[in-house]
Amino acid sequence: MKKMIFAVLALSLSLASVNTWAESSAFKSSSPDEYVVVKGDTLWGISEKFLQSPWMWPEIWHANPDIDNPHLIFPGDVVRLVYIDGQPRLTVDRTVRLRPNSDAKLSPTIRVQAIEDAIPAVPLDRIANYLSRSRIVMPDELKGAPYILAGSEHRLVVGKGDTAYARGSFDDDVDNYNVFREGETFTDKKTKELLGIHALGVGGVRLDTVDGEVGRLLVTRSNEEIRAGDVLLPARERSIESIFYPSAPDFPIEAEILAVEGGVSKIGKMDVVIVNRGEREGLEVGNVFEVFVRGELVDDRVAGGRVQLPDERAGLLMIFRTFDKLSFGIVMEATRPMGVGDALRNP
């Protein structure tokens, strides 16, 4: 899977739009003058030190012309708050910083770092499994797909390195399959339209031999136990964006959280959720939404009846993978617990 890197490329914005945003208190009052990047940082976390809204980083980034690739930040780099033409901007200094009273001598040098060492947007180890495992499918993708019969010696559960058997029609030109377990089916609450089926990837197999409708498989990967009835789909991975450009949607979109990965009831920071909007509605990878907890219905003990309390802002979510009618998002900021049914709105 590709290493995902948060892009800090300054977008081609007009000076007027930059000035307008700078004048709207983009920076925190407690913003430091500079920050030295350390291993384990994320770009989102660094930007939170400076900005009221960390996802707006690309809007006020100033690319240093002395750096060959200003779009990447590495440990040891210095992020500085500077003023250019009277406007606050962020820059990166990739020169070596010496401690006060250091005896080291400065001399021309080139610091080379692999792109893999660049600071990521978010801790990828928290979402990497979801990027490769989960998928939204439609019923016709599952209909007629091969399925696991059993493991060797009549075992109903198998794992990596085991032999398994599946039944179905196998593609002549496909040797590798991903194994999915059919999950929740999502429909639109109002129109009852089918939006998709959550298919959770539980592993991968390689087709060894086929005898009629039965195929002999070698389990090459298992995220959890593979069971009888799990479905095989060709391992044609949909490409994942390697660079994120956080942005507000181009037009108003109202969405809702339909489910959360991992089976938890309360949603918090770094949790992955399923959203009821997708490419059809114009959703794009990198789109950022504010999350609002639905207001409760309370009894009015004075005037009588019930009153709907206003929705309360609970955090920030970024879309990282889109499908036709549904999308996956990750919670980047959480000020209070969230839950299924909470609303998403343009920031």
C-alpha positions in Angstrom: 0.0 0.0 0.0 1.2 3.4 -0.9 2.6 5.6 1.8 0.2 8.4 2.3 1.7 11.9 2.6 -0.2 15.0 3.5 0.5 17.7 0.8 1.4 21.1 2.0 1.6 22.5 -1.5 0.4 26.1 -1.5 -2.6 26.2 -3.8 -2.9 28.8 -6.4 -5.0 31.2 -4.5 -5.6 34.9 -5.2 -4.0 37.4 -2.9 -7.5 38.6 -2.0 -8.6 35.2 -0.7 -5.4 34.7 1.3 -5.8 38.2 2.9 -9.4 37.5 3.7 -8.6 34.2 5.4 -5.6 35.7 7.3 -7.8 38.5 8.6 -10.3 36.0 10.0 -8.1 34.8 12.9 -6.6 31.8 11.1 -3.8 31.6 13.7 -4.2 30.8 17.3 -3.3 33.5 19.8 -0.9 31.1 21.3 0.8 30.2 18.1 4.6 29.6 18.6 7.1 31.5 16.4 8.6 28.3 15.3 8.4 24.5 15.9 11.0 21.9 15.3 9.5 18.7 13.6 10.3 15.5 15.5 9.7 11.9 14.6 6.2 10.8 15.3 4.7 14.2 14.4 1.9 14.4 11.9 1.2 17.4 9.7 -2.3 17.7 11.1 -0.9 17.8 14.6 1.8 20.4 13.7 -0.8 22.6 12.1 -2.9 22.4 15.2 -0.1 24.2 17.1 -0.5 27.2 14.8 -4.0 27.3 13.3 -7.5 27.5 14.5 -8.5 25.1 11.7 -5.6 22.8 10.9 -7.0 21.5 7.7 -6.6 25.0 6.2 -2.8 24.6 6.2 -2.4 24.6 2.4 -4.2 27.9 2.2 -1.5 29.9 4.1 1.6 27.9 3.3 4.5 29.8 1.7 6.7 27.6 -0.5 10.4 28.3 0.1 12.1 28.6 -3.3 15.4 27.4 -1.8 13.9 23.9 -1.2 13.6 21.6 -4.1 10.5 19.9 -2.8 8.6 22.2 -0.4 5.6 19.8 -0.3 7.3 17.5 2.2 8.3 18.0 5.8 10.8 15.9 7.6 12.0 15.5 11.3 14.5 18.2 12.0 12.8 20.8 9.8 11.7 24.0 11.4 8.2 25.4 10.8 8.1 29.1 11.3 5.4 31.8 11.5 6.5 34.7 9.4 4.9 37.8 7.9 5.1 38.3 4.1 3.6 41.5 2.7 2.1 42.1 6.1 0.3 38.8 6.1 1.1 35.8 8.4 2.3 32.7 6.6 4.0 29.4 7.5 7.3 28.4 6.1 9.7 25.4 6.5 13.4 25.7 7.1 15.3 22.6 6.1 18.7 23.8 7.3 20.5 22.2 10.3 19.8 23.9 13.6 22.7 24.2 16.0 22.3 24.5 19.7 23.5 27.6 21.4 27.2 27.6 22.2 27.7 24.7 19.9 31.3 24.1 18.7 30.1 22.7 15.4 31.2 24.6 12.3 28.8 25.4 9.5 29.8 24.3 6.0 27.8 23.8 2.8 26.1 20.5 2.9 23.1 18.6 1.3 20.7 16.8 3.5 19.0 13.9 1.7 16.1 12.1 3.1 13.9 9.4 1.6 10.3 10.4 0.8 9.3 7.5 3.1 10.6 9.5 6.1 8.3 12.5 5.4 5.8 13.4 8.0 2.4 11.9 7.2 -1.0 13.6 7.4 -2.2 11.2 10.1 -0.8 8.2 12.0 -1.2 5.7 9.1 -0.9 2.6 11.3 -4.3 3.6 12.7 -6.1 3.5 9.3 -3.9 1.4 7.1 -6.0 -1.8 7.7 -9.2 0.0 6.7 -7.7 1.3 3.5 -6.9 -2.2 2.3 -9.6 -4.3 4.0 -13.0 -2.5 3.8 -14.9 -2.1 0.6 -18.4 -1.0 -0.4 -20.0 -3.4 -2.9 -23.4 -3.9 -4.5 -25.4 -7.1 -4.5 -24.4 -8.0 -8.1 -20.7 -8.1 -7.0 -21.5 -10.8 -4.4 -24.0 -12.8 -6.4 -22.3 -15.8 -7.9 -18.9 -15.0 -6.3 -16.9 -18.0 -5.0 -17.2 -18.7 -1.3 -15.2 -20.6 1.4 -16.4 -24.1 2.0 -14.0 -25.3 4.6 -10.4 -25.7 5.5 -8.3 -28.8 5.3 -9.3 -31.6 7.7 -12.9 -30.2 7.7 -11.9 -27.1 9.7 -14.4 -24.3 9.5 -11.9 -21.6 10.5 -8.5 -21.0 8.7 -5.7 -18.5 8.9 -2.5 -17.5 7.1 -0.5 -20.5 5.8 -3.5 -22.9 5.9 -5.2 -24.6 3.0 -8.8 -23.9 2.3 -11.4 -24.9 -0.3 -14.0 -22.7 -2.0 -16.9 -23.3 -4.4 -17.9 -21.2 -7.3 -16.9 -19.9 -10.7 -13.3 -18.9 -10.8 -11.8 -16.5 -13.4 -9.3 -18.1 -15.7 -7.0 -15.1 -15.5 -7.2 -14.5 -11.7 -4.9 -16.3 -9.2 -5.2 -14.0 -6.2 -8.4 -13.2 -4.4 -9.4 -11.1 -1.4 -11.7 -12.7 1.2 -14.6 -10.6 2.4 -17.3 -11.1 5.0 -20.6 -9.5 4.1 -21.6 -6.8 6.6 -24.3 -4.3 7.0 -26.5 -3.2 4.1 -27.1 0.5 3.9 -30.2 2.1 2.5 -31.4 5.8 2.3 -33.7 6.5 5.2 -36.0 8.6 3.1 -36.0 7.0 -0.4 -35.1 3.5 0.7 -32.6 3.4 -2.1 -29.9 0.8 -1.7 -26.6 2.6 -1.1 -24.2 -0.4 -0.8 -23.1 -3.3 1.3 -20.1 -3.1 3.7 -17.7 -5.8 2.9 -15.0 -6.3 5.5 -11.8 -7.8 4.2 -10.7 -10.7 6.4 -7.7 -12.0 4.3 -6.3 -13.0 1.0 -5.8 -16.3 -0.8 -4.0 -17.7 -3.9 -5.8 -20.1 -6.1 -3.9 -23.4 -6.4 -6.0 -25.8 -8.4 -9.6 -26.1 -9.6 -11.6 -29.3 -9.9 -15.0 -28.5 -11.3 -16.6 -26.0 -9.0 -14.2 -26.5 -6.1 -10.9 -24.6 -5.9 -8.0 -25.4 -3.6 -6.6 -22.2 -2.0 -3.5 -21.2 0.0 -4.3 -18.5 2.6 -1.6 -15.8 2.1 -3.0 -13.2 4.5 -5.5 -13.2 7.4 -6.6 -10.1 9.3 -8.8 -12.4 11.4 -10.1 -15.9 11.1 -11.5 -16.9 7.7 -14.8 -18.7 8.0 -17.0 -20.9 5.9 -19.3 -18.7 3.8 -16.8 -15.8 3.4 -16.8 -14.5 -0.2 -13.9 -14.3 -2.7 -13.5 -11.3 -4.9 -10.6 -10.8 -7.4 -7.7 -8.9 -5.8 -7.9 -5.9 -8.0 -7.2 -3.2 -5.5 -8.7 0.2 -6.1 -6.0 2.8 -6.0 -5.7 4.9 -2.9 -4.8 8.5 -2.9 -1.2 9.0 -1.8 -1.5 12.7 -1.3 -4.3 14.5 0.5 -5.3 18.0 -0.2 -7.7 18.9 2.6 -10.5 21.1 1.4 -14.1 22.1 2.0 -16.5 20.7 -0.5 -17.1 23.0 -3.4 -20.8 23.2 -2.6 -23.0 22.6 0.4 -23.3 18.9 1.3 -25.3 17.5 4.2 -24.3 14.0 5.2 -24.7 11.6 8.1 -22.6 9.0 9.8 -24.1 5.5 9.1 -21.6 3.2 10.9 -18.3 3.0 12.6 -15.5 0.5 12.0 -14.6 -1.8 14.8 -18.0 -2.3 16.3 -17.7 0.5 18.9 -20.8 2.4 20.0 -19.1 5.8 20.6 -17.0 7.5 18.0 -13.8 9.4 18.8 -10.6 10.7 17.3 -9.0 8.5 14.7 -12.1 6.3 14.3 -13.1 5.3 10.8 -16.7 5.8 9.8 -19.0 5.2 6.8 -20.8 8.3 5.4 -24.0 8.3 3.4 -22.7 10.4 0.6 -20.3 9.5 -2.2 -18.9 10.3 -5.7 -22.5 10.7 -7.0 -23.0 13.7 -4.7 -19.6 15.2 -5.6 -17.7 14.0 -2.5 -13.9 14.0 -3.0 -11.0 12.5 -1.2 -9.7 15.1 1.3 -13.1 16.8 1.8 -13.4 18.0 5.4 -16.7 18.2 7.4 -17.7 19.4 10.8 -19.5 16.8 12.9 -22.5 17.7 14.9 -24.2 15.6 17.6 -27.9 15.6 17.1 -29.8 17.7 19.7 -31.9 15.7 22.1 -35.7 16.0 22.6 -36.4 17.2 26.1 -39.6 17.7 28.1 -40.5 21.3 28.8 -41.7 21.1 32.4 -43.0 24.7 32.3 -44.8 25.2 29.1 -45.4 21.5 28.4 -44.6 19.5 25.3 -41.2 18.5 23.9 -38.4 20.8 22.6 -35.7 19.9 20.1 -32.3 21.1 21.4 -29.9 22.5 18.9 -27.2 20.3 17.4 -23.7 20.6 19.0 -20.4 20.7 17.2 -18.4 17.6 18.2 -15.4 17.5 15.9 -13.9 17.3 12.4 -13.8 14.5 9.8 -11.9 14.0 6.6 -12.9 11.8 3.7 -10.2 9.4 2.6 -11.9 7.0 0.3 -15.0 7.4 -1.9 -17.4 5.0 -3.6 -20.5 5.8 -5.7 -23.0 6.4 -2.9 -21.0 6.0 0.3 -17.6 7.0 1.6 -15.1 6.3 4.3 -13.9 9.1 6.6 -11.6 9.4 9.6 -12.3 11.6 12.6 -9.4 14.1 12.9 -10.7 16.1 15.9 -13.1 15.2 18.6 -14.3 17.5 21.4 -17.0 15.2 22.6 -18.2 11.6 21.9 -20.0 11.1 18.6 -22.3 8.4 17.4 -24.1 6.9 14.4 -26.6 9.3 13.0 -24.6 12.4 13.8 -24.7 15.1 11.1 -21.9 16.2 8.8 -21.8 19.8 7.4 -19.5 22.0 5.4 -16.9 23.6 7.7 
